[in-house]
Amino acid sequence: MKNDEWLTPPEILRPLGPFDLDPCAPILRPWPTAAKHFTVLDDGLAQPWAGRVWLNPPFGREAVKWLRRMAEHGNGIALIPARTETNMFFESVWGSADAVLFLKGRPHFHYVDGQRAAFNSGAPICLVAYGHSNAETLAATGLGHVVPARSPATNFLKDAA
Ligand SMILES: C[S@@+](CC[C@H](N)C(=O)[O-])C[C@H]1O[C@@H](n2cnc3c(N)ncnc32)[C@H](O)[C@@H]1O
């Protein structure tokens, strides 16, 4: 999956409900992902973000900037590889987000013409909720297993003592 134009499968987006903004959407898209879209022509990172955001960021090093912006924004859901040990995860997910849903199975992303790829993501994928109501939405989807991202582990240790 060497370029950025890999679209979120509708079966993942649908149960998450409507979004106000997708700040990184393809120029030509087979379906809307939010009420408002920014594309590479707008540079979504340079624009103001408002409302409930859907974020499936450009891949690679670029993703760090987008997820940082999402954590600052604090309202929405992001789709990222479940690389839970990385600096990006520790900077913008653990301790910053409200919940993480680890997807059951590996999704097949779509091409910009809407066609589903024959192969899967090749890596585990997770959904990250920013804001309490988005965490509740994740928990209700049944798409995978949800864990809190801010819960103090010490509560568990205290209970066990
Ligand atoms: C992984 S795809 C996700 C597409 C869509 N948001 C979705 O969930 O199906 C990332 C998208 O970000 C777009 N993109 C890359 N750089 C961007 C930028 N600076 N501003 C806005 N969009 C950008 C790419 O063109 C690509 O369509």
The ligand as an SDF file (V2000), in Angstrom:
LIG
                    3D

 27 29  0  0  0  0  0  0  0  0999 V2000
   -5.7150    7.0520    3.5150 C   0  0  0  0  0  0  0  0  0  0  0  0
   -6.5870    8.1620    2.4610 S   0  0  0  0  0  0  0  0  0  0  0  0
   -8.1430    8.3540    3.3150 C   0  0  0  0  0  0  0  0  0  0  0  0
   -9.2250    8.8950    2.4520 C   0  0  0  0  0  0  0  0  0  0  0  0
  -10.5840    9.1300    3.1540 C   0  0  0  0  0  0  0  0  0  0  0  0
  -10.4130   10.0910    4.2250 N   0  0  0  0  0  0  0  0  0  0  0  0
  -11.1870    7.8620    3.7050 C   0  0  0  0  0  0  0  0  0  0  0  0
  -11.2310    7.6780    4.9180 O   0  0  0  0  0  0  0  0  0  0  0  0
  -11.6170    7.0310    2.9090 O   0  0  0  0  0  0  0  0  0  0  0  0
   -5.7330    9.7040    2.8130 C   0  0  0  0  0  0  0  0  0  0  0  0
   -6.1830   10.8530    1.9230 C   0  0  0  0  0  0  0  0  0  0  0  0
   -5.4920   12.0400    2.2990 O   0  0  0  0  0  0  0  0  0  0  0  0
   -5.3340   12.8430    1.1470 C   0  0  0  0  0  0  0  0  0  0  0  0
   -4.3170   13.8690    1.4240 N   0  0  0  0  0  0  0  0  0  0  0  0
   -2.9660   13.7340    1.3810 C   0  0  0  0  0  0  0  0  0  0  0  0
   -2.3630   14.8820    1.7540 N   0  0  0  0  0  0  0  0  0  0  0  0
   -3.3720   15.7560    2.0520 C   0  0  0  0  0  0  0  0  0  0  0  0
   -3.4180   17.1100    2.4940 C   0  0  0  0  0  0  0  0  0  0  0  0
   -2.2830   17.8070    2.7140 N   0  0  0  0  0  0  0  0  0  0  0  0
   -4.6240   17.6980    2.7020 N   0  0  0  0  0  0  0  0  0  0  0  0
   -5.7640   16.9920    2.4960 C   0  0  0  0  0  0  0  0  0  0  0  0
   -5.7890   15.7140    2.0620 N   0  0  0  0  0  0  0  0  0  0  0  0
   -4.6100   15.1030    1.8420 C   0  0  0  0  0  0  0  0  0  0  0  0
   -4.9690   11.8410    0.0750 C   0  0  0  0  0  0  0  0  0  0  0  0
   -5.2020   12.3730   -1.1980 O   0  0  0  0  0  0  0  0  0  0  0  0
   -5.8930   10.6660    0.4430 C   0  0  0  0  0  0  0  0  0  0  0  0
   -7.0980   10.7500   -0.2670 O   0  0  0  0  0  0  0  0  0  0  0  0
  1  2  1  0
  2  3  1  0
  2 10  1  0
  3  4  1  0
  4  5  1  0
  5  6  1  0
  5  7  1  0
  7  8  2  0
  7  9  1  0
 10 11  1  0
 11 12  1  0
 11 26  1  0
 12 13  1  0
 13 14  1  0
 13 24  1  0
 14 15  1  0
 14 23  1  0
 15 16  2  0
 16 17  1  0
 17 18  1  0
 17 23  2  0
 18 19  1  0
 18 20  2  0
 20 21  1  0
 21 22  2  0
 22 23  1  0
 24 25  1  0
 24 26  1  0
 26 27  1  0
M  CHG  2   2   1   9  -1
M  END
$$$$
